[in-house]
């Protein structure tokens, strides 16, 4: 998903500037944590009806892109 910026916003007045799903206070970190703990997509969508599957994919794409940009610096 290359268009994840359409779904993710960074606003210093919402969740201390953490990347969130636009129009919500749900952080990308929240979605990643739920997925990492084994919660299925459909369970997340049931618990948070304001989210869509595209939002979950956008959170994953954002995280993947962040990881791609991470560089190790030798000490």
C-alpha positions as CSV (number, residue, x, y, z in Angstrom):
1,X,0.0,0.0,0.0
2,X,1.8,3.1,-1.2
3,X,-1.0,5.5,-0.4
4,X,-0.9,5.0,3.4
5,X,-0.4,8.8,4.0
6,X,-4.0,9.2,2.9
7,X,-5.0,7.3,6.1
8,X,-2.3,8.4,8.6
9,X,-1.9,11.8,10.2
10,X,0.6,13.2,12.7
11,X,-0.8,16.0,14.8
12,X,1.0,17.2,17.9
13,X,-2.3,17.9,19.6
14,X,-3.6,14.3,19.2
15,X,-1.9,11.5,21.1
16,X,1.2,13.6,21.6
17,X,2.0,13.6,17.9
18,X,1.9,9.8,17.4
19,X,0.9,8.7,13.9
20,X,-2.9,8.0,14.1
21,X,-5.6,7.0,11.7
22,X,-7.1,10.2,10.3
23,X,-10.3,11.2,12.0
24,X,-9.6,9.0,15.1
25,X,-7.4,8.9,18.1
26,X,-6.3,5.4,17.3
27,X,-2.6,5.3,16.9
28,X,-0.7,3.1,14.5
29,X,1.1,1.7,17.5
30,X,-2.2,0.5,18.9
31,X,-3.1,-1.4,15.8
32,X,0.4,-2.9,15.6
33,X,0.1,-4.0,19.2
34,X,-3.3,-5.6,18.7
35,X,-2.0,-7.5,15.7
36,X,1.2,-8.6,17.5
37,X,-0.9,-9.9,20.4
38,X,-2.8,-12.2,18.0
39,X,-6.0,-10.2,17.6
40,X,-7.5,-10.9,14.2
41,X,-8.4,-8.1,11.8
42,X,-12.1,-8.8,12.0
43,X,-11.9,-8.7,15.9
44,X,-10.3,-5.2,15.6
45,X,-12.9,-4.1,13.2
46,X,-15.7,-5.4,15.4
47,X,-14.2,-3.6,18.5
48,X,-13.5,-0.3,16.6
49,X,-16.2,0.2,13.9
50,X,-14.6,3.4,12.8
51,X,-11.7,1.4,11.4
52,X,-11.6,-0.3,8.0
53,X,-9.4,-3.0,6.7
54,X,-7.7,-0.3,4.7
55,X,-6.8,1.4,7.9
56,X,-5.1,-1.7,9.2
57,X,-3.2,-2.1,6.0
58,X,-2.2,1.5,6.2
59,X,-0.8,1.0,9.7
60,X,1.2,-2.0,8.5
61,X,2.5,-0.1,5.5
62,X,3.5,2.9,7.7
63,X,5.4,0.5,10.0
64,X,7.1,-1.2,7.1
65,X,8.1,2.1,5.6
66,X,9.4,3.3,8.9
67,X,11.5,0.2,9.2
68,X,12.9,0.6,5.7
69,X,14.0,4.2,6.6
70,X,15.8,3.0,9.8
71,X,19.5,2.9,9.5
72,X,22.0,1.5,12.0
73,X,24.9,3.8,12.9
74,X,28.1,2.2,14.1
75,X,29.1,3.2,17.6
